[in-house]
Structure formats: structure tokens, C-alpha cells
Amino acid sequence: MGEIVAGMGGVDILVNNAGVCVHAPALEVTEADWAEVVDTNVSGVWHCCQAFGKHMAGRGGGTIVNIGSISGLIVNRPQWQPAYNASKAAVHQLTKSLAAEWAPLGIRVNALAPGYVRTEMAPVDRPEFRQRWIDDVPMRRYATPEEIAPSLIYLASDASAFMTGSVLVIDGGYTTV
């Protein structure tokens, strides 16, 4: 953090985009699997929030956007991933906790919870996932990273100046059904 602050002259916006996933049924998830997911997805977000939160508090404020997931709101099927789901739910709750505590310091903390997005981590094109990941979505498709980016920019910008502690869901309507 010190190198980043020194190089940039200060930080006003932090985006925590941490995510690893172990795709396995709960009875097959090892202790090491669980630890890797929780250490990256929760502890990594926590450490960055705490470090940059201190910096932002000293500057009079800032904005933090944590990348959660609809996996923190739903159970992914048929590709089981209990550690990932639990970790993203934790990110959502951490976001709300920090938002409540840090609002008086001028620090806004929100989360973005994308639905199924075509990335290396989400093989949305595979036929065995189509029923749950495409057909169950009211918009009947997955998102692209380019469709998620404007929502991130909104959360990081002054356009959302009166918004803190929110989890913004961008999922093509998946969580409405």
C-alpha cells in the first residue's frame, strides 16, 4: 500500500476484485481448498480494506468497491462451490459492516454482485450449465465484463455519493426468480 500511495500521491478509490473458486461438492472440499478460497476472497479483501481504509480516513474520505457475486446470495448449481458461495456472502456482509462504521469518516463502501459473466473462472458456454446459468436467467443470457464495468464505475464515482453499504446486483434478473 505504501508504494501505491507514494507512486500515486494518494488513493481515493479502492476496488477489491479478488476471486478464486474450488468447484467441488462440500464433502470433497479439503481444508486446503477452503483456506485458499477464504484467504483470497475474504481475508485479502479485509486486509486491503483495512490498509486503504486507514489511508482514506487520514485523507478525509474515499470509496471502496468490493466485488462480491450473486453466489453470495444463491447456491450455484449444478457446479457446487460452497467455499466460494460462503466467501462472497462474507464479502457482502463485510461491505455492510465497514460502510456503517466508516461512513462518519467519509468512506463509502459498496459491493458489486455480478451474475454469470463469461470469464475464465465461469465456463458459461458449457452445455451442462445452460439450464441453470442461461435458461433460468430472465434475460436468457450471460453478461460480458464490458457490461459489468459501467456499474463498477458508477459505484466508484460521485454519481453514487449517497450510496454506502449496498450490494448492487447485476445479474440479468437471475435473483428475481
HUTAHU-V302888 format. One record per backbone hydrogen bond with DSSP energy under -1.0 kcal/mol. NH is the residue of the N-H (numbers start at 1). CO is the residue of the C=O. If there is no record, write none. Layout:
BEGIN
NH_CO + NH_CO
END
This chain:
BEGIN
5_1 + 6_2 + 7_3 + 8_4 + 9_5 + 14_63 + 16_65 + 24_22 + 24_80 + 28_25 + 34_30 + 35_31 + 36_32 + 37_33 + 38_34 + 39_35 + 40_36 + 41_37 + 42_38 + 43_38 + 44_39 + 46_42 + 47_43 + 48_44 + 49_45 + 50_46 + 51_47 + 52_48 + 53_49 + 54_50 + 55_51 + 56_52 + 57_53 + 58_54 + 59_55 + 61_56 + 62_106 + 63_12 + 64_108 + 65_14 + 66_110 + 67_16 + 68_112 + 70_114 + 72_69 + 73_70 + 74_70 + 80_78 + 85_81 + 86_82 + 87_83 + 88_84 + 89_85 + 90_86 + 91_87 + 92_88 + 93_89 + 94_90 + 95_91 + 96_92 + 97_93 + 98_94 + 99_95 + 100_96 + 101_97 + 102_98 + 103_99 + 105_102 + 106_103 + 107_102 + 108_62 + 110_64 + 111_166 + 112_66 + 113_168 + 115_170 + 118_143 + 124_122 + 126_123 + 129_126 + 133_129 + 134_130 + 135_130 + 137_134 + 139_172 + 140_137 + 143_116 + 147_144 + 149_145 + 151_148 + 152_148 + 153_149 + 154_150 + 155_151 + 156_152 + 157_153 + 160_157 + 161_158 + 163_160 + 165_109 + 168_111 + 170_113 + 174_171 + 176_173 + 177_174
END
